[in-house]
Each structure stands twice: as C-alpha cells, then as structure tokens.
Amino acid sequence: MELHLRPGLSWCLCNRRAVFLDLPHDRYFCLPEERDTLFQEWARGDRHGSPELAAQLADIIQPGSGLRAQTILQPATRDLTESEIRAQFRDTCGAALAQLRARRALKRKPIAALLTRLAPQPCITETPPGRAGLERIAAAFRATSGWIEAADQCLPRALAARRMCNRRGLGAALVLGVRVAPFAAHAWVQAGGAVVVGDLEQVRLYTPILVVP
C-alpha cells in the first residue's frame, strides 16, 4: 500500500524526535515513543505500507502517493541586518505598518489562511535587485525595533518581511522552526544562506519545520 503524509502536516527531526506542525489546526505535537519509532522507520523507507501501519499512524499518514520527507533548508550563515546599508525612512515606515497589519491579521485569521495569501504580487521596480534589495529590507526591519516592540513578535515580523520581499520581486522564504527541551518555535525570513529578518543567532537554535518559498 502506498502511503503519504497527511495534507497540512509538515515535520522535522529534532533531537532524534519527530516534531509535527499541523497547520490547519495551528498546533505542534510529538508522538509517543513507540509511534514515533514507527513513523521514523516509515519516513526512512524501512517500512513498506501496510494496513497495520496505516492503522497505527492513521492521524499522520494516509493511503496514496505523496511526500514523506522532512523539511530541509540550506543552513543560514550570515545575517543581512549586519550590513552597512542605512534604513530609508520610507522603507522603515512601510515595515512598521506591515508589522502592525500582520499582528492584527493574526488575531483575526488562522496562520494557514495567512500563509496561503503569500502569493507573488506585482513588484515595485524602484527596489534594488538581489542582495542589495534584501539588505534594504533587513535594515528597515532593524530600524523598526526602536518603534515597535520586537520581543515575542517573530511571526508578525516574518510575515511582514516576507510580504515586502514578495511585493518587490525579491526571492525569500518564510521559515518556521522548532526546538525541544524545552519546546519553542521561531519564525524568520531567509534568502539562500542569509537571514533577512529573524536574528541569525536565534535561527541557529531552531530546526526548520515549514518553509514557505
């Protein structure tokens, strides 16, 4: 029997445990040890699909062809907020407004609905291309930390930065990551190996569980 991960689920291996993000239900979870072992064996391809396996992991996998691989992302090696580019007032105002809008949206709508709205939009042509444009956005969000409280606001900041990159035609991904013992989650924006928003030192503490390109 062909089995695949249930739609809406993503996962990663963190401290040798499978950690899941159930996006439609806006929750993270782990499996009991025995079921965790079964899932990891299936994910590695060590166990072929069978009615018994499908029954034991019915809330995780289902019949049909599809994905079983965990989330993979290029390791981050540099932080664009450390560039010498100075924030432009217009960009900083835009970044601040985008964060306030993202905070309000998160109170009204589930995360899954907001992520589906990250479709490409017409780009603003005056934005510098490539790395210079990303550094300009990173500088703007760095500057907003003096205006808007940034502690425990990684998700609205990441949503806002990802949308700004998107609107300006700059390739970047929104990333959700986790760690365990104790459990914590983080959100950031990354382009290749560069962190645009999210703090490189923080990013290094987390394992990516969902990447929205």
C-alpha positions in Angstrom: 0.0 0.0 0.0 1.3 3.4 -0.9 1.2 5.9 2.0 2.0 9.6 2.3 2.0 12.3 4.9 -1.5 13.8 5.6 -2.1 17.1 3.9 -1.5 20.1 6.1 1.2 18.3 8.1 5.0 19.1 8.0 7.7 17.6 10.2 11.3 17.7 11.1 13.7 15.6 13.2 14.7 17.5 16.3 16.9 15.8 19.0 16.1 12.5 17.3 12.3 13.0 17.8 9.8 13.7 15.0 8.1 17.0 15.6 5.0 17.9 13.6 3.3 21.1 12.6 -0.4 20.6 12.0 -1.0 23.9 10.1 -4.8 23.6 9.6 -5.2 23.2 13.4 -2.4 25.6 14.3 -0.6 23.2 16.6 2.7 21.5 17.1 2.9 18.0 18.5 5.1 14.9 19.0 4.2 11.2 19.1 4.6 8.7 21.9 7.9 6.9 21.7 6.6 3.7 20.1 4.6 5.5 17.4 7.5 7.9 16.9 9.8 5.0 16.1 7.2 3.5 13.7 6.9 6.9 11.9 10.6 7.4 11.6 11.1 3.9 10.2 8.3 4.6 7.6 9.8 8.0 6.8 13.2 6.4 6.1 11.6 3.9 3.8 12.4 1.0 6.2 8.8 0.0 6.5 6.5 -0.5 3.5 2.9 0.5 3.6 0.5 -2.0 5.1 -3.0 -1.8 6.6 -1.5 -2.4 10.1 1.0 0.5 9.7 -1.7 2.8 8.2 -4.0 2.0 11.2 -1.3 2.7 13.8 -0.4 6.1 12.2 -3.8 6.9 10.8 -3.7 10.5 12.1 -0.3 11.1 10.5 -0.3 9.2 7.2 -2.9 8.1 4.7 -3.2 5.9 1.6 -2.0 7.4 -1.7 1.2 8.8 -3.3 2.8 11.9 -1.9 5.6 13.3 0.4 7.2 11.6 3.3 10.5 13.6 3.5 11.1 16.1 6.4 11.6 19.8 5.8 15.1 20.7 4.5 16.6 24.2 4.3 20.0 25.5 3.4 21.8 26.4 6.7 21.9 30.1 7.4 25.4 31.5 7.6 25.0 35.3 7.6 22.7 38.0 8.8 21.7 40.8 6.4 20.9 43.1 9.3 24.7 43.4 9.8 25.2 45.1 6.5 26.2 48.8 6.5 23.2 49.9 4.5 21.2 52.6 6.4 17.5 52.2 6.6 15.5 54.6 4.4 12.6 56.4 6.2 10.1 55.3 3.6 11.1 51.6 3.9 11.1 51.8 7.7 7.6 53.3 7.8 6.4 50.5 5.4 8.0 47.8 7.6 6.4 49.2 10.7 2.9 49.4 9.1 3.3 45.9 7.7 4.1 44.5 11.1 1.1 46.2 12.7 -1.1 44.8 9.9 0.3 41.3 10.4 -0.3 41.5 14.2 -3.9 42.4 13.5 -4.4 39.7 10.9 -3.0 37.0 13.3 -5.7 37.9 15.8 -8.4 37.5 13.2 -7.3 34.7 11.0 -5.5 31.3 11.4 -1.9 31.1 10.3 -2.8 28.7 7.5 -5.0 31.3 5.9 -2.3 34.0 6.1 0.3 31.7 4.6 -1.9 31.0 1.5 -2.0 34.7 0.9 1.7 34.9 0.3 1.3 34.5 -3.5 3.5 36.6 -5.8 2.4 40.2 -6.4 3.4 42.8 -8.9 6.9 44.0 -7.9 7.9 47.6 -7.1 10.5 48.3 -9.7 12.5 51.0 -7.8 13.6 48.5 -5.3 17.3 47.5 -5.8 17.6 43.9 -7.1 19.1 40.9 -5.4 21.1 41.2 -2.2 21.0 45.0 -2.1 17.2 45.0 -2.1 17.2 42.3 0.7 19.7 44.3 2.7 17.5 47.4 2.4 14.5 45.4 3.8 16.6 44.0 6.6 17.8 47.5 7.5 14.2 48.7 7.6 13.1 46.0 10.0 16.1 46.5 12.1 15.2 50.2 12.4 11.6 49.4 13.4 12.8 47.7 16.6 13.1 51.2 18.1 9.4 51.9 17.2 7.6 48.6 17.7 8.2 46.0 20.4 10.0 43.1 18.7 10.2 40.6 21.6 8.0 37.6 21.1 6.8 39.1 17.7 8.8 36.9 15.4 5.8 35.6 13.4 4.2 39.0 12.5 7.7 40.4 11.7 8.4 37.4 9.4 5.0 37.6 7.7 5.5 41.4 7.1 9.1 41.0 5.8 8.1 38.1 3.6 5.3 40.1 2.0 7.6 43.1 1.5 10.2 40.8 -0.3 7.4 39.3 -2.3 5.9 42.6 -3.4 9.4 43.8 -4.5 10.1 40.7 -6.5 12.9 39.5 -4.1 13.2 35.8 -3.6 13.0 34.9 0.1 11.3 32.2 2.1 9.3 32.4 5.3 10.6 29.7 7.7 9.0 28.2 10.8 11.4 26.3 13.1 11.2 24.4 16.4 13.4 23.2 19.2 12.6 20.8 22.1 13.6 20.5 25.8 12.1 23.0 26.3 9.8 23.3 23.3 9.9 26.7 21.5 9.1 27.9 18.0 10.6 30.7 15.9 9.8 32.4 12.5 12.2 34.1 10.2 12.8 35.1 6.6 15.7 33.6 4.7 17.2 34.0 1.2 19.7 31.3 0.4 22.0 31.2 3.3 21.2 34.7 4.5 18.7 35.7 7.2 16.8 38.8 6.2 14.7 39.1 9.4 14.9 36.8 12.5 18.4 37.1 14.0 21.0 34.6 12.8 22.0 33.6 16.4 18.4 32.7 17.2 17.8 30.9 13.9 20.8 28.6 14.6 18.9 27.3 17.7 16.0 26.0 15.6 15.3 23.2 13.2 13.1 24.2 10.2 9.8 22.5 10.1 8.0 24.5 7.4 9.4 26.6 4.5 7.1 28.8 2.5 9.0 29.9 -0.6 
